[in-house]
Amino acid sequence: MSGHLTTVAGVAVDTRHWIGGERVASAATFTDHSPIDGGVLGEIARGTATEAHAAVAAAKAAFPGWAATPRAERARLLHAVADGVERRLEDLAVVETADNGALLRSHRRGVMPRVAHNFRFFADWLLTLDHEDFDTRGHTNHVSWDPAGPCVLITPWNAPLMLATWKIAPALAAGNTVVLKPAEWTPMTASLLADIAAEAGLPAGVLNVVQGLGPEIGDALTSHPDVRRISFTGSVPTAKHIAASAAANLTPLSLELGGKSPLLVFADADLDLAVELAVEQYDNAGQVCLAATRLLVEESVAEEFTRRFVEKAGQLKQGDPRELPTDLGPNIHERQLEKIDGFVQRAIGAGARAVIGGERLAGQFYAPTLLTDVAQDSEVVQEEVFGPVLTLQTFRDEAEAVRLANDTRFGLAATLATGSRERADRVTGQLVAGTVWVNCFFVRDLQAPFGGSRHSGVGREGGTWSFDFYCDVKNTVTAPKGWQENG
């Protein structure tokens, strides 16, 4: 480490903010640790209201020029950013693995290619964004999407760069400028993205990155009167705080929050497929908001399902996420581990049985856990754990399955395993969820709407829905008369 540069997995990363096309230091720093071994990755510039206000001012100053940039040129620049991501894919992959502990093979094969795709998709979607004019009593209605202004994007630590660019790409494509505040536990790849964007020719102030600890910088961003949109992915309590902060300016919000999603397994399902889907919920050490952490299994197949589940889960390999055979890496932070273990131990104390797991392991690892004998109103069934912890409950019939599935305050996603198309149609129509997967999991298309119901979020993003949020959608009504002859 030298000055404002730190070396992460052999890659140089600048630890300062990126504001108005320049690197900006802060008076104080905070330490970023790797969850793999607890090692120090760097001392990160610790922003306050000073840096927050400077970033918003830079975004505001850059907005008129960027908003006036023709669609084709904005799209070209976003493709140039995607090109830069692809050139530095290996750097991004190794740095992100060091910073958040997710599997290196996943970052190489799926996550970082998806980062580039985020930019390409919204660049291309921008060029096709249109609405057919329609007639009202001879008057023409024309719908347009006008850039809204500076956007504040606050992103989580479980998939830092992918989820950040899922917001950045449509916001920039729409003609807005951006202030990104990455999670303090995983700030590294956001800094690399700033370098990539600058190299791609993105004008100064169009993308700004500020780092800091929660409310120290977050409140100044979300309460700023010049901010026109706020998009946040994270916890329900933080979302409520952000909403209260934004309320004074009536700043529109997009909130993608927690989940307590069910996986419904019916007796007519392909049981091997159902078990595969269930074990897949341990992906990223259970740190996936969409994970179906509540296994709801029809009574007649519950015993056989559990036997096969235990066998398949027992084949998972926990260890260093940089090694190819590893299936589960570490959890992100000591505080998160304490939270996970607290849920599990309180559940066991209340009568739950750990069929597998139920304990912390060495380092920042938690054993993949399956809890049975849990009550529907218990904490572990009702609250998001965000770790490798699943519960298993049984149901007698379709009606009970739907009742149990919907009986939480969340509604982010649901997964259904059944061999009957008719049942799939009936059940999916009754589930409260923003996304429902039938006999599959985690298949996501960027043109589809994404978001949650109830306490799982507000609004939808994806495809045209993203532009609806990041733009001021305007309808212009033109009369057929009143024109001058030579006009």
C-alpha positions as CSV (number, residue, x, y, z in Angstrom):
1,M,0.0,0.0,0.0
2,S,1.4,3.4,-1.0
3,G,-0.3,6.8,-0.5
4,H,-3.8,6.6,-1.9
5,L,-3.3,3.3,-3.7
6,T,-3.7,-0.1,-2.3
7,T,-2.9,-3.5,-4.0
8,V,-5.7,-6.1,-3.9
9,A,-4.9,-9.5,-5.4
10,G,-2.2,-7.8,-7.4
11,V,-4.5,-5.1,-8.7
12,A,-3.9,-1.4,-7.8
13,V,-7.0,0.3,-6.4
14,D,-7.3,4.0,-5.6
15,T,-9.0,4.4,-2.2
16,R,-10.1,7.9,-2.7
17,H,-13.5,9.2,-3.9
18,W,-14.2,10.0,-7.6
19,I,-15.9,13.4,-7.8
20,G,-16.2,15.6,-10.9
21,G,-13.6,13.6,-12.8
22,E,-11.0,13.8,-10.1
23,R,-9.7,11.8,-7.1
24,V,-10.6,13.4,-3.8
25,A,-9.3,12.4,-0.4
26,S,-11.0,12.7,3.0
27,A,-9.6,13.8,6.3
28,A,-10.3,10.4,7.8
29,T,-10.4,6.8,6.5
30,F,-12.0,3.4,7.4
31,T,-10.5,0.0,7.1
32,D,-11.7,-2.6,4.5
33,H,-11.0,-6.2,5.5
34,S,-11.3,-9.3,3.4
35,P,-13.8,-11.9,4.6
36,I,-11.5,-14.7,3.3
37,D,-8.8,-14.3,5.9
38,G,-9.6,-11.0,7.7
39,G,-6.6,-9.3,6.1
40,V,-6.6,-5.5,5.6
41,L,-7.3,-4.6,1.9
42,G,-7.0,-0.9,2.3
43,E,-7.7,2.3,4.2
44,I,-10.7,3.9,2.4
45,A,-11.5,7.6,2.2
46,R,-14.2,8.2,4.8
47,G,-16.7,10.7,3.3
48,T,-18.9,13.1,5.1
49,A,-21.5,15.7,4.1
50,T,-18.6,17.6,2.6
51,E,-17.9,15.0,0.0
52,A,-21.6,14.2,-0.5
53,H,-22.4,17.8,-1.3
54,A,-19.4,18.0,-3.6
55,A,-20.5,14.9,-5.5
56,V,-24.1,16.1,-5.9
57,A,-22.8,19.5,-7.1
58,A,-20.6,17.8,-9.7
59,A,-23.5,15.7,-10.9
60,K,-25.7,18.7,-11.1
61,A,-23.2,20.7,-13.1
62,A,-22.7,17.8,-15.5
63,F,-26.4,17.1,-15.9
64,P,-27.4,19.6,-18.6
65,G,-24.6,18.5,-21.0
66,W,-25.2,14.8,-20.5
67,A,-29.0,15.2,-20.8
68,A,-28.5,17.0,-24.1
69,T,-26.2,14.3,-25.4
70,P,-27.9,12.5,-28.3
71,R,-29.1,9.0,-27.4
72,A,-26.8,7.4,-29.9
73,E,-23.7,9.1,-28.3
74,R,-24.8,8.1,-24.8
75,A,-25.3,4.5,-26.0
76,R,-21.8,4.6,-27.6
77,L,-20.2,5.7,-24.4
78,L,-22.0,3.0,-22.3
79,H,-20.8,0.4,-24.8
80,A,-17.3,1.8,-24.3
81,V,-17.7,1.3,-20.6
82,A,-18.7,-2.3,-21.2
83,D,-15.6,-2.7,-23.4
84,G,-13.5,-1.5,-20.5
85,V,-15.2,-3.9,-18.1
86,E,-14.5,-6.8,-20.4
87,R,-10.8,-5.8,-20.8
88,R,-10.4,-5.7,-17.0
89,L,-12.7,-8.6,-16.2
90,E,-10.0,-10.6,-14.5
91,D,-9.0,-7.6,-12.3
92,L,-12.6,-6.9,-11.3
93,A,-13.2,-10.6,-10.6
94,V,-10.2,-11.1,-8.3
95,V,-10.7,-7.8,-6.5
96,E,-14.4,-8.5,-5.9
97,T,-13.7,-12.0,-4.5
98,A,-11.1,-10.6,-2.1
99,D,-13.5,-7.9,-1.0
100,N,-16.7,-9.8,-0.6
101,G,-15.7,-13.5,-0.4
102,A,-17.9,-14.7,-3.3
103,L,-16.7,-17.4,-5.6
104,L,-14.0,-16.4,-8.0
105,R,-15.3,-18.8,-10.6
106,S,-18.7,-17.1,-10.4
107,H,-17.2,-13.7,-10.8
108,R,-15.2,-14.8,-13.9
109,R,-17.9,-16.8,-15.6
110,G,-21.1,-15.0,-14.7
111,V,-21.0,-11.8,-12.5
112,M,-18.5,-9.7,-14.3
113,P,-19.8,-10.6,-17.8
114,R,-23.2,-9.6,-16.5
115,V,-21.7,-6.2,-15.4
116,A,-20.7,-5.5,-19.0
117,H,-24.1,-6.8,-20.2
118,N,-25.9,-4.3,-17.9
119,F,-24.3,-1.4,-19.8
120,R,-24.8,-2.9,-23.2
121,F,-28.4,-3.9,-22.5
122,F,-29.6,-0.4,-21.4
123,A,-27.5,1.3,-24.1
124,D,-29.4,-0.7,-26.7
125,W,-32.7,-0.4,-25.0
126,L,-32.3,3.3,-25.0
127,L,-32.1,3.3,-28.8
128,T,-35.4,1.4,-29.1
129,L,-37.3,3.3,-26.3
130,D,-40.4,4.6,-27.9
131,H,-44.1,4.6,-27.5
132,E,-46.5,4.6,-30.4
133,D,-48.4,7.9,-30.7
134,F,-52.2,7.6,-30.0
135,D,-55.2,9.6,-30.8
136,T,-57.7,11.3,-28.5
137,R,-60.6,12.9,-30.5
138,G,-58.3,14.0,-33.2
139,H,-55.5,15.1,-30.9
140,T,-52.1,13.4,-31.0
141,N,-50.6,12.0,-27.8
142,H,-46.8,11.6,-27.8
143,V,-45.0,10.0,-24.8
144,S,-41.4,10.9,-24.1
145,W,-38.8,10.1,-21.4
146,D,-37.0,13.2,-20.1
147,P,-33.9,12.9,-18.0
148,A,-34.7,13.6,-14.4
149,G,-31.4,14.9,-13.0
150,P,-28.8,13.7,-10.5
151,C,-29.4,10.3,-9.0
152,V,-28.1,8.8,-5.8
153,L,-27.6,5.1,-5.9
154,I,-26.8,3.2,-2.7
155,T,-25.8,-0.4,-3.2
156,P,-25.2,-3.6,-1.1
157,W,-22.2,-5.8,-0.4
158,N,-23.4,-9.2,-1.5
159,A,-23.0,-8.5,-5.3
160,P,-21.4,-5.1,-5.3
161,L,-20.5,-4.3,-8.9
162,M,-23.3,-6.2,-10.6
163,L,-26.0,-4.6,-8.5
164,A,-24.4,-1.2,-8.8
165,T,-24.3,-1.3,-12.6
166,W,-27.8,-2.6,-12.7
167,K,-28.7,0.9,-11.4
168,I,-25.9,2.9,-13.0
169,A,-26.5,1.7,-16.5
170,P,-30.2,2.7,-16.9
171,A,-29.7,5.9,-14.9
172,L,-26.9,7.0,-17.3
173,A,-28.7,5.8,-20.4
174,A,-31.7,7.8,-19.4
175,G,-29.5,11.0,-19.5
176,N,-29.1,11.4,-15.7
177,T,-25.9,11.9,-13.8
178,V,-25.0,9.6,-10.9
179,V,-23.6,9.6,-7.4
180,L,-22.8,6.0,-6.3
181,K,-22.4,5.2,-2.7
182,P,-21.1,1.6,-2.4
183,A,-21.4,-0.5,0.7
184,E,-18.6,0.2,3.1
185,W,-17.7,-3.5,3.4
186,T,-17.1,-3.8,-0.3
187,P,-15.9,-0.5,-1.9
188,M,-13.1,-1.7,-4.1
189,T,-14.7,-2.5,-7.5
190,A,-16.7,0.7,-7.5
191,S,-13.4,2.6,-7.5
192,L,-12.1,0.5,-10.4
193,L,-15.4,1.2,-12.3
194,A,-14.7,4.9,-11.9
195,D,-11.3,4.4,-13.7
196,I,-13.0,2.4,-16.4
197,A,-15.6,5.0,-17.0
198,A,-13.1,7.8,-17.2
199,E,-11.0,5.8,-19.7
200,A,-14.1,5.2,-21.8
201,G,-14.6,8.9,-22.1
202,L,-17.5,9.5,-19.8
203,P,-17.6,13.2,-19.1
204,A,-16.4,14.5,-15.7
205,G,-19.2,14.6,-13.2
206,V,-21.5,12.1,-15.0
207,L,-20.4,9.3,-12.7
208,N,-19.3,10.1,-9.1
209,V,-18.3,7.6,-6.4
210,V,-18.3,8.5,-2.7
211,Q,-17.4,6.1,0.1
212,G,-18.3,6.3,3.8
213,L,-20.0,4.8,6.8
214,G,-23.8,4.7,6.7
215,P,-25.5,7.9,7.9
216,E,-22.2,9.8,8.0
217,I,-22.5,10.3,4.3
218,G,-25.8,8.7,3.4
219,D,-28.1,11.3,5.1
220,A,-26.4,14.1,3.2
221,L,-27.0,12.4,-0.1
222,T,-30.6,11.2,0.4
223,S,-31.8,14.6,1.9
224,H,-30.1,16.8,-0.7
225,P,-32.6,19.0,-2.5
226,D,-30.8,18.7,-5.9
227,V,-31.1,14.9,-6.0
228,R,-34.0,13.8,-8.3
229,R,-33.9,10.0,-7.8
230,I,-32.8,7.6,-5.1
231,S,-32.3,3.9,-5.7
232,F,-31.4,1.7,-2.8
233,T,-30.9,-2.1,-2.3
234,G,-30.5,-3.3,1.2
235,S,-32.4,-3.8,4.5
236,V,-35.8,-2.7,5.5
237,P,-34.7,-0.5,8.5
238,T,-32.2,1.4,6.3
239,A,-34.9,1.9,3.6
240,K,-37.2,3.4,6.1
241,H,-34.5,5.8,7.2
242,I,-33.8,6.7,3.6
243,A,-37.5,7.3,2.9
244,A,-37.8,9.6,5.8
245,S,-34.7,11.5,4.7
246,A,-36.0,11.8,1.1
247,A,-39.5,12.8,2.2
248,A,-38.8,16.5,2.8
249,N,-38.0,16.9,-1.0
250,L,-40.5,14.3,-2.2
251,T,-37.6,12.6,-4.0
252,P,-38.8,9.5,-5.9
253,L,-37.5,6.2,-4.5
254,S,-36.8,2.8,-5.9
255,L,-36.3,0.3,-3.0
256,E,-35.3,-3.3,-3.4
257,L,-35.3,-4.8,0.1
258,G,-35.2,-8.0,2.0
259,G,-36.8,-11.3,1.3
260,K,-38.1,-14.4,3.1
261,S,-39.0,-16.3,0.0
262,P,-40.6,-19.7,-0.1
263,L,-39.8,-22.8,-2.2
264,L,-43.0,-24.8,-2.6
265,V,-42.4,-28.5,-3.4
266,F,-45.5,-30.5,-4.4
267,A,-45.7,-34.3,-4.4
268,D,-46.0,-34.3,-8.2
269,A,-42.6,-32.4,-8.6
270,D,-39.4,-34.0,-10.0
271,L,-37.9,-34.5,-6.6
272,D,-34.3,-34.5,-7.8
273,L,-34.9,-31.1,-9.4
274,A,-36.7,-29.8,-6.3
275,V,-33.7,-30.9,-4.1
276,E,-31.3,-29.3,-6.5
277,L,-33.3,-26.0,-6.4
278,A,-33.3,-26.2,-2.6
279,V,-29.6,-26.8,-2.2
280,E,-29.0,-23.9,-4.7
281,Q,-30.4,-21.5,-2.0
282,Y,-27.0,-21.8,-0.2
283,D,-25.4,-19.9,-3.1
284,N,-23.1,-17.1,-2.1
285,A,-23.1,-18.5,1.5
286,G,-26.8,-17.7,1.7
287,Q,-26.2,-14.0,1.1
288,V,-28.8,-13.6,-1.7
289,C,-31.9,-11.5,-1.2
290,L,-33.9,-13.6,-3.6
291,A,-33.0,-16.9,-1.9
292,A,-35.9,-19.2,-1.1
293,T,-35.0,-19.8,2.5
294,R,-38.3,-21.3,3.5
295,L,-38.7,-24.8,2.1
296,L,-42.4,-25.8,2.1
297,V,-42.8,-29.5,1.2
298,E,-45.9,-31.6,0.8
299,E,-46.2,-34.0,3.7
300,S,-46.3,-37.2,1.5
301,V,-42.8,-36.5,0.1
302,A,-41.2,-34.6,2.9
303,E,-39.2,-37.5,4.4
304,E,-37.8,-38.5,1.0
305,F,-37.1,-34.9,0.1
306,T,-35.2,-34.4,3.3
307,R,-33.1,-37.5,2.9
308,R,-32.1,-36.5,-0.6
309,F,-31.5,-32.9,0.5
310,V,-29.2,-33.9,3.3
311,E,-27.2,-36.1,0.9
312,K,-26.8,-33.4,-1.7
313,A,-26.0,-30.6,0.7
314,G,-23.4,-32.9,2.3
315,Q,-21.5,-32.7,-1.0
316,L,-21.0,-28.9,-0.8
317,K,-17.4,-27.8,-0.3
318,Q,-16.8,-24.8,1.9
319,G,-13.5,-23.1,1.7
320,D,-11.3,-20.5,0.0
321,P,-13.5,-18.9,-2.7
322,R,-10.5,-18.5,-5.0
323,E,-10.2,-22.2,-5.3
324,L,-12.1,-23.9,-8.1
325,P,-13.7,-26.8,-6.1
326,T,-15.2,-24.4,-3.5
327,D,-19.0,-24.1,-3.5
328,L,-19.5,-21.9,-0.5
329,G,-17.1,-19.1,0.6
330,P,-17.1,-17.1,3.8
331,N,-19.8,-14.8,5.1
332,I,-19.0,-11.1,4.7
333,H,-18.3,-9.9,8.2
334,E,-18.0,-10.8,11.9
335,R,-21.1,-8.8,12.6
336,Q,-23.1,-10.7,10.0
337,L,-21.8,-14.1,11.4
338,E,-23.0,-13.1,14.9
339,K,-26.4,-12.2,13.5
340,I,-26.7,-15.5,11.6
341,D,-25.7,-17.6,14.6
342,G,-28.0,-15.6,16.9
343,F,-31.0,-16.5,14.7
344,V,-30.0,-20.2,14.7
345,Q,-29.3,-20.5,18.4
346,R,-32.5,-18.8,19.4
347,A,-34.4,-21.1,17.0
348,I,-32.8,-24.2,18.5
349,G,-33.5,-22.9,22.0
350,A,-37.2,-22.5,21.1
351,G,-37.4,-26.2,19.9
352,A,-36.1,-26.2,16.3
353,R,-33.9,-29.1,15.2
354,A,-30.8,-28.6,13.1
355,V,-30.9,-31.5,10.5
356,I,-27.6,-30.3,9.2
357,G,-25.3,-27.5,10.4
358,G,-26.4,-25.1,13.1
359,E,-22.9,-23.9,14.1
360,R,-20.1,-21.5,13.3
361,L,-17.0,-22.8,11.7
362,A,-13.4,-21.5,11.8
363,G,-12.8,-18.1,10.3
364,Q,-15.8,-16.3,8.8
365,F,-17.7,-19.5,7.8
366,Y,-21.1,-20.8,8.9
367,A,-22.1,-24.4,8.3
368,P,-25.0,-24.8,5.8
369,T,-28.0,-25.3,8.1
370,L,-31.4,-26.8,7.7
371,L,-33.9,-26.3,10.6
372,T,-37.1,-28.2,11.1
373,D,-39.7,-28.2,13.8
374,V,-40.1,-24.4,13.4
375,A,-43.4,-22.6,14.0
376,Q,-44.8,-20.3,11.3
377,D,-44.7,-17.3,13.7
378,S,-41.2,-18.0,14.8
379,E,-38.4,-15.4,14.3
380,V,-36.4,-17.7,12.0
381,V,-39.4,-18.2,9.7
382,Q,-40.5,-14.6,9.7
383,E,-37.2,-12.6,9.5
384,E,-34.4,-12.5,6.9
385,V,-31.3,-14.2,8.2
386,F,-29.1,-13.6,5.1
387,G,-26.8,-16.5,5.7
388,P,-26.7,-20.2,4.8
389,V,-29.8,-21.1,6.9
390,L,-33.0,-22.7,5.5
391,T,-36.1,-23.9,7.3
392,L,-38.3,-26.8,6.3
393,Q,-42.1,-27.0,7.0
394,T,-44.7,-29.3,5.6
395,F,-48.1,-28.7,4.1
396,R,-51.1,-31.0,3.5
397,D,-52.7,-29.4,0.4
398,E,-52.4,-26.5,-2.0
399,A,-54.4,-24.1,0.1
400,E,-52.1,-24.6,3.1
401,A,-49.0,-24.2,0.9
402,V,-50.2,-20.9,-0.4
403,R,-51.2,-19.7,3.0
404,L,-47.8,-20.5,4.5
405,A,-46.0,-19.0,1.5
406,N,-47.7,-15.7,1.8
407,D,-47.6,-15.5,5.6
408,T,-44.7,-13.1,6.1
409,R,-44.3,-9.3,5.7
410,F,-42.1,-9.9,2.6
411,G,-42.9,-10.5,-1.0
412,L,-39.7,-10.5,-3.1
413,A,-39.8,-13.8,-4.8
414,A,-41.1,-17.4,-4.7
415,T,-40.0,-20.7,-6.3
416,L,-42.4,-23.5,-7.2
417,A,-41.6,-27.1,-8.0
418,T,-44.5,-29.1,-9.5
419,G,-45.1,-31.4,-12.4
420,S,-48.6,-29.9,-13.1
421,R,-48.9,-26.9,-15.4
422,E,-52.5,-26.4,-14.1
423,R,-51.2,-26.2,-10.5
424,A,-48.4,-23.9,-11.5
425,D,-50.9,-21.5,-13.0
426,R,-53.2,-21.7,-10.0
427,V,-50.5,-21.3,-7.3
428,T,-48.4,-18.6,-9.0
429,G,-51.6,-16.5,-9.4
430,Q,-52.0,-16.5,-5.6
431,L,-48.5,-15.9,-4.5
432,V,-47.5,-12.5,-3.3
433,A,-44.1,-11.9,-4.9
434,G,-42.4,-9.7,-7.4
435,T,-40.8,-12.7,-9.2
436,V,-42.0,-16.3,-9.3
437,W,-39.8,-19.1,-10.7
438,V,-41.4,-22.4,-11.7
439,N,-39.1,-25.4,-11.8
440,C,-36.1,-23.1,-12.0
441,F,-34.3,-20.5,-10.0
442,F,-32.5,-17.2,-10.6
443,V,-33.2,-16.9,-14.3
444,R,-33.4,-13.2,-14.8
445,D,-33.8,-11.1,-18.0
446,L,-33.0,-7.4,-17.9
447,Q,-36.1,-6.6,-19.9
448,A,-38.4,-8.1,-17.2
449,P,-39.7,-6.0,-14.3
450,F,-37.9,-6.6,-11.0
451,G,-38.9,-5.6,-7.5
452,G,-40.7,-6.7,-4.4
453,S,-44.1,-6.5,-2.8
454,R,-45.0,-5.6,0.8
455,H,-41.8,-4.9,2.8
456,S,-39.6,-6.3,0.0
457,G,-39.6,-3.0,-1.8
458,V,-41.2,-0.1,-3.7
459,G,-41.3,0.1,-7.5
460,R,-40.0,-1.9,-10.4
461,E,-36.8,-1.7,-12.5
462,G,-35.8,-3.5,-15.6
463,G,-36.4,-2.7,-19.3
464,T,-38.8,0.2,-19.8
465,W,-39.7,0.1,-16.1
466,S,-36.1,1.4,-15.4
467,F,-36.6,4.3,-17.7
468,D,-40.0,5.0,-16.2
469,F,-38.3,5.4,-12.9
470,Y,-35.1,7.3,-13.9
471,C,-37.0,9.7,-16.2
472,D,-39.8,12.2,-16.0
473,V,-42.3,10.6,-18.3
474,K,-44.0,13.2,-20.4
475,N,-47.2,13.1,-22.5
476,T,-47.5,15.9,-25.1
477,V,-51.0,16.4,-26.6
478,T,-51.1,18.3,-29.9
479,A,-54.3,19.7,-31.4
480,P,-54.9,19.3,-35.2
481,K,-55.7,23.0,-35.6
482,G,-54.1,26.3,-34.8
483,W,-51.1,26.0,-37.2
484,Q,-50.2,29.0,-39.3
485,E,-50.3,28.4,-43.1
486,N,-46.6,28.9,-43.5
487,G,-45.7,27.1,-40.3
